[in-house]
Amino acid sequence: SLAGTLGLGKLIAFWDDNGISIDGHVEGWFSDDTPKRFESYGWHVIAAIDGHDSEAINAAIHAAKADPRPTLICTKTIIGFGSPNKSGSHDCHGAPLGADEIAATRKQLGWEHGPFEIPADVYAQWDAKEAGAAKEAAWNDKFASYAAAFPKEAAELKRRINGELPAEWEQKTSQIIADLQANPANIASRKASQNALEAFGQMLPEFLGGSADLAPSNLTMWSGSKSVSADDASGNYIHYGVREFGMTAIMNGIALHGGFVPYGATFLMFMEYARNAMRMAALMKIQNIQVYTHDSIGLGEDGPTH
């Protein structure tokens, strides 16, 4: 929904529609019209693609790249494709086929190569070393030209990508801390958080903030905040809406991309909605700032549910 609202045209998602889940055929518990649902989000939907036809998939990808909207490619597949006795059933969902069924599948597919043997033509199709090296060299040449024309901007980009602090960081932050210690204030921690954003935001343009529809309560916006929109992506603040899990997962992706330091906020109680994305952030050890407010019985005007 947010991708459609923001017009994220570079996003291409695949829906593997095989009609099977671990418990069996999905008809008893899943009857959504998924293509219509994504169309309602403002997505470009390419329906009814044969998921076992590589040329059809490739054509769909090219069509997706030509459309300014995010795209959902709906691929109809058969789980366990090629298995004579288990294809199209939940028996091959997360469970090994077994030696006998593997042998039968090999025969069904006409696959005569040994285990872990990759035919030369298949290997050549997947071997991207030369193509990748050529693209990297072209990018490096382009960046060298950019750095020659815009040395200040190029140096700043490299600093952000490398995760380095600005040159005068230590001096300026020491002065900020000294001023705070000289003039202590009895304020809420969320206000202190906003003051920190105000103090450090100008020095750290890589900050990319947001909140799950609680900005006035979380105090995650500061004087330099500019909202990201479909018409203007130059902002530094994303209004995620009531999407705690989505917000945290998006922040994970931004952090993994590099060049940005994302922060996002909600009430501490609502962190439960985002737990799995938070778990992934911890497992990946990524730089991701989570702001959780209203974490005390001293706050929470909405009662114990908040």
C-alpha positions in Angstrom: 0.0 0.0 0.0 2.7 2.5 0.9 4.8 1.5 -2.2 1.8 2.3 -4.3 1.1 5.6 -2.5 4.8 6.7 -3.0 5.0 5.4 -6.5 8.0 3.2 -6.0 8.4 2.2 -9.6 11.7 0.3 -9.1 10.0 -2.2 -6.9 9.1 -5.5 -8.6 7.5 -8.3 -6.5 6.8 -11.9 -7.5 3.8 -13.8 -6.3 4.4 -17.5 -6.4 0.8 -18.7 -6.8 1.0 -22.5 -6.3 -2.2 -22.8 -4.2 -0.4 -24.9 -1.6 0.6 -24.2 2.0 2.1 -26.4 4.7 -1.4 -27.4 5.8 -2.5 -28.3 2.2 -4.6 -26.6 -0.5 -5.2 -23.0 0.4 -8.9 -22.7 -0.8 -10.2 -23.4 2.7 -8.4 -20.4 4.3 -7.3 -18.1 1.5 -9.8 -16.7 -1.1 -8.3 -13.3 -1.7 -8.3 -11.9 -5.3 -4.6 -10.9 -4.9 -4.2 -9.2 -8.3 -7.2 -7.0 -7.6 -5.9 -6.2 -4.1 -2.6 -5.0 -5.5 -4.4 -3.0 -8.2 -6.3 -1.2 -5.4 -2.9 -0.3 -3.9 -2.0 1.5 -7.2 0.3 -1.3 -8.4 0.9 -2.4 -12.0 -0.2 -6.1 -12.0 1.0 -8.6 -14.6 -1.3 -11.7 -14.1 -1.2 -15.3 -15.2 2.4 -15.8 -16.0 3.6 -19.4 -16.3 6.2 -19.6 -13.5 8.0 -22.4 -15.3 8.5 -20.4 -18.5 11.7 -18.4 -18.2 11.0 -16.4 -21.4 7.6 -15.3 -20.1 9.1 -14.3 -16.8 11.8 -12.3 -18.5 9.2 -10.5 -20.7 7.2 -9.7 -17.6 10.3 -8.2 -15.9 10.9 -6.0 -18.9 7.3 -4.8 -18.9 7.6 -4.1 -15.2 10.7 -1.9 -15.7 8.9 0.1 -18.3 6.0 1.0 -16.0 6.4 3.9 -13.5 4.4 2.0 -10.8 5.5 -0.8 -8.5 4.8 -4.1 -10.2 3.4 -7.4 -9.0 4.2 -10.3 -11.3 1.8 -13.2 -10.6 3.4 -16.5 -11.5 1.3 -19.7 -11.6 3.6 -22.6 -10.5 3.4 -26.2 -9.5 5.1 -26.9 -6.2 7.5 -29.8 -6.5 7.4 -29.5 -10.3 8.5 -32.7 -12.0 7.9 -35.0 -9.1 5.6 -37.7 -10.3 4.0 -38.5 -7.0 4.3 -35.3 -4.9 4.1 -32.4 -7.2 1.1 -30.1 -6.5 0.8 -31.2 -2.9 2.0 -30.1 0.5 4.1 -33.3 0.8 7.0 -31.5 -0.9 6.6 -28.3 1.1 9.6 -28.1 3.3 10.2 -31.9 3.3 12.7 -33.9 1.3 11.4 -36.0 -1.6 13.3 -39.1 -0.6 15.7 -41.2 -2.7 13.0 -43.1 -4.6 11.1 -39.9 -5.6 14.3 -38.1 -6.5 15.1 -40.9 -8.9 11.6 -40.8 -10.3 11.8 -37.0 -10.7 15.1 -37.3 -12.6 13.5 -39.7 -15.0 10.4 -37.5 -15.4 12.5 -34.5 -16.2 15.1 -36.3 -18.3 17.8 -35.1 -15.9 20.9 -37.3 -16.3 23.5 -35.3 -14.4 24.8 -36.4 -11.1 24.1 -34.7 -7.7 25.6 -31.2 -7.5 26.8 -31.5 -11.1 26.1 -28.3 -13.0 26.1 -28.6 -16.8 28.4 -26.2 -18.5 25.6 -24.3 -20.4 23.7 -23.8 -17.2 26.8 -22.6 -15.3 27.6 -20.2 -18.2 24.1 -18.7 -17.9 24.5 -18.1 -14.1 28.1 -17.0 -14.2 27.9 -13.2 -13.8 31.6 -12.5 -12.9 32.5 -10.9 -16.3 29.2 -8.9 -16.6 29.4 -7.8 -13.0 33.0 -6.7 -13.4 32.2 -4.7 -16.5 29.3 -2.9 -14.8 31.4 -2.2 -11.7 34.2 -0.7 -14.0 31.6 1.4 -15.8 30.2 2.7 -12.5 33.7 3.5 -11.2 34.5 5.4 -14.3 31.3 7.4 -14.1 31.9 8.1 -10.4 35.5 9.3 -11.1 34.1 11.7 -13.7 31.5 12.9 -11.2 34.2 13.4 -8.5 36.3 15.4 -10.8 33.3 17.7 -11.6 31.8 17.8 -8.1 34.5 16.9 -5.6 32.7 18.1 -2.5 29.5 16.2 -3.3 31.5 13.0 -4.2 33.4 13.2 -0.9 30.1 13.6 1.0 28.6 10.6 -0.8 31.6 8.4 0.0 31.5 9.5 3.7 27.9 8.4 4.0 28.3 5.1 2.1 31.4 4.3 4.3 29.4 5.2 7.5 31.9 7.8 8.6 31.2 10.7 10.8 31.6 14.4 9.6 35.0 16.0 10.1 34.0 18.3 12.9 31.7 15.8 14.6 33.7 15.3 17.9 34.3 19.0 18.4 30.6 20.0 17.8 29.1 17.2 19.8 31.4 17.9 22.7 30.2 21.4 22.8 26.5 20.4 22.6 26.9 17.9 25.5 28.8 20.6 27.5 26.0 23.1 27.0 23.4 20.5 28.1 25.3 19.6 31.2 25.6 23.3 32.1 21.9 23.8 31.6 20.1 20.6 32.6 16.4 20.3 32.0 13.8 18.1 33.5 12.1 16.9 30.3 10.5 13.7 28.9 12.8 11.3 27.2 10.9 11.7 23.9 11.5 15.4 24.1 15.2 14.8 24.8 15.2 12.5 21.7 13.7 15.3 19.6 16.3 17.8 21.0 19.0 15.3 19.9 17.6 15.2 16.4 17.5 19.0 16.4 21.2 19.1 17.5 22.6 16.4 15.3 20.3 16.4 12.3 22.1 19.3 10.6 25.4 17.5 10.9 24.0 14.1 9.7 22.0 14.6 6.5 22.0 10.8 6.2 19.3 10.6 8.9 16.1 9.3 7.4 13.3 9.4 9.9 9.7 8.3 10.3 6.9 7.2 12.6 4.0 4.8 12.4 1.4 7.5 12.5 2.6 8.9 15.8 4.9 11.7 14.9 3.3 14.3 17.2 3.5 11.9 20.2 6.9 10.3 19.4 8.4 13.7 18.6 10.4 12.3 15.7 10.1 15.4 13.5 12.5 18.3 13.8 12.9 21.7 12.2 14.8 20.2 9.3 12.3 17.4 8.6 10.9 17.2 5.1 8.3 14.6 4.2 8.9 12.1 1.4 6.1 12.0 -1.2 5.3 10.5 -4.6 6.0 13.9 -6.1 9.1 14.7 -4.2 11.6 12.0 -3.0 14.1 14.5 -1.7 12.7 14.5 1.8 14.2 12.9 4.9 11.0 11.8 6.7 8.7 9.0 5.8 5.1 8.9 7.1 4.7 5.1 7.4 1.1 5.1 8.5 -0.2 2.5 11.0 2.4 -0.1 9.8 4.8 -0.9 12.6 6.1 -4.1 11.0 6.2 -2.5 7.5 8.1 0.5 8.9 10.7 -1.7 10.7 11.2 -3.9 7.7 11.6 -0.9 5.3 14.1 0.6 7.7 16.1 -2.7 7.6 16.2 -2.5 3.8 17.3 1.2 3.9 20.1 0.4 6.4 21.3 -2.6 4.3 21.4 -0.4 1.2 23.8 2.0 3.0 24.3 5.7 2.8 21.4 6.4 5.2 20.8 6.0 8.9 17.1 5.2 9.4 15.2 5.9 12.5 11.5 5.1 13.2 9.1 5.4 16.1 6.0 4.0 17.7 4.8 3.4 21.2 6.7 0.7 23.0 3.6 -1.5 23.3 3.2 -1.5 19.5 6.8 -2.7 19.1 5.1 -6.2 19.4 3.7 -5.8 15.9 7.2 -5.2 14.6 9.0 -8.0 16.5 10.0 -10.2 13.6 11.5 -7.3 11.7 13.3 -6.2 14.8 14.6 -9.7 15.3 16.0 -9.7 11.7 17.7 -6.3 12.4 19.4 -7.8 15.4 20.5 -10.9 13.5 21.9 -8.8 10.7 23.6 -6.4 13.2 22.5 -3.4 11.1 22.5 0.3 12.1 18.9 0.9 12.7 17.6 3.4 15.3 14.3 2.4 17.0 12.5 5.1 19.0 9.9 3.6 21.4 8.0 6.1 23.6 5.3 6.0 26.2 7.0 3.1 27.9 6.0 4.0 31.5 2.9 4.0 33.7 3.8 7.7 34.1 2.7 8.2 30.5 0.1 6.5 28.4 -3.0 8.7 28.5 -4.8 5.9 26.5 -4.4 3.4 29.3 -2.7 0.1 29.7 -3.3 -1.0 26.1 -0.9 1.8 24.9 
